[in-house]
Amino acid sequence: MPAGLAFRHDDLPSLHTLAVGIGRDLDAVIAGLTLPWNSGAVEGHVNRIKMLKPQMFGRVGFQLLRKWVLLVP
């Protein structure tokens, strides 16, 4: 048996779920690991917005928060 399939004999339901999910999206997983493109810049902006929201929530109005999100380089 290939070493990569040994998990099938273990009692680890979470690992089984992960393996099934990877198997379903195998083309996307391979593309994500082999293609040169990434979404790093977008993820950086999303992370910045997620950090700003709790800091500003309830302290300022929506307009100032909107300016921070749109104008910060």
For each residue, the residues with C-beta under 8 A, 3 or more apart:
1: 5 6
2: 5 6
3: 6
4:
5: 1 2 8
6: 1 2 3 9 10
7: 10 12 15 16 19
8: 5 16 19
9: 6
10: 6 7 15
11:
12: 7 15 16
13: 16 17
14: 17 18
15: 7 10 12 18 19
16: 7 8 12 13 19 20
17: 13 14 20 21
18: 14 15 21 22
19: 7 8 15 16 22 23
20: 16 17 23 24
21: 17 18 24 25
22: 18 19 25 26 29
23: 19 20 26
24: 20 21
25: 21 22 28 29
26: 22 23 29 30
27: 30 31
28: 25 31 32
29: 22 25 26 32 33
30: 26 27 33 34
31: 27 28 34 35
32: 28 29 35
33: 29 30
34: 30 31
35: 31 32
36:
37:
38:
39: 42 43
40: 43 44
41: 44 45
42: 39 45 46
43: 39 40 46 47
44: 40 41 47 48
45: 41 42 48 49
46: 42 43 49 50
47: 43 44 50 51
48: 44 45 51 52 72
49: 45 46 52 53 69
50: 46 47 53 54
51: 47 48 54 55
52: 48 49 55 56 65 68 69
53: 49 50 56 57 65
54: 50 51 57
55: 51 52 59
56: 52 53 59 60 64 65 68
57: 53 54
58:
59: 55 56
60: 56 64 65
61: 64 65
62: 65 66
63: 66 67
64: 56 60 61 67 68
65: 52 53 56 60 61 62 68 69
66: 62 63 69 70
67: 63 64 70 71
68: 52 56 64 65 71 72
69: 49 52 65 66 72
70: 66 67
71: 67 68
72: 48 68 69
73:
